[in-house]
């Protein structure tokens, strides 16, 4: 399912025009990205959490040049689904 499909589904269910729904979806995604960029988690009760995971510094190897390099500590975004969401996907 793409963003366009999501917009069509929401528009069909609510009766709101596609342009307004698209603006709302874009605003939601921008808000989540902004807060995660500021290392803030986003919690949506009943759906899940957009969280920041910290990756520790590690040593990696470039096998083609037979060299090692240091990958610095960094943050990555992750999604942790809510228990009710997991149950629904599992068919329970």
N, C-alpha and C positions, 0 to 999 in steps of 0.2 A: 504494500500500500504506500502510495506516495503522498506528498503534502497536498497535491491537487485532489487526490481521492478523499483525503480527510476533510478538506474544505467542502467538497461536494456532499459528503455524508452529513456533516454538521448543518450545512445549508438546507438540505432536504429535511432533516429532523426538526429544525427550529423554524424554518420559514424565513430566515434572514438571508439577504442577498449574498452572493459569493464574494463580492468585493469587501464587504464588512467583515465576513468570517475570515477571509484571507488576512485582512489587517489585524484582526484579533489574534490569529494564530502566529503571525509574524511578531507581534508585540510580545506574546507569551514567550516565544523562543528567544527573542532578544533579551528579555528580562532574565530568563534562566541563564543565558550565556554571560550576561553582565555580572550577575551575582556569583557565578562559579569562577569567573575570571578574578574576582575579588576574594577568592577562597572561602566563599560562603556556600553552605549546603542549601538545597531547596527541597522542602518536604511537602508532598501532596498526599494527604491522608486518604487511604483507600486505593491509591494508585501506586505510589512508590516515592523514592528519594533520589534526587540527583546529587551525588556526593563527590567530593574531591578525595582521591587516593594519592598518598605520597609514595613515590618510588625512591628508594635509597640509592646512593651513589654505588656504581658497580664498575667492574673492569670487564671490557669486552675485547674480542679478538677480531681482527681483520685477517681472515685465513688466506686471502689471495696475496696480501703483502707480508704476511707473517709478522704483524705488529699488534700491539695491544693499545687500547685507548680507554680513557676514563669517561664513563657516561655520568654526568653530574646528577645530583638529586633533582627530581622534578615532580610535578603534579600531573595527574591524568583525571579526566572526568569519568564517572561511572554511574550506572543506574542500578538501584537496588529495589526490586519490586516489593509491594506490600504483600502481606500474607493472604489477604482476600484476593488480590490479583493473581498470585501464584495458584491459589485454589481454583479460581475460575479457568485459568489456562489449562490446569491439570484435569479439568472436567469433574471436579468434586462438588 
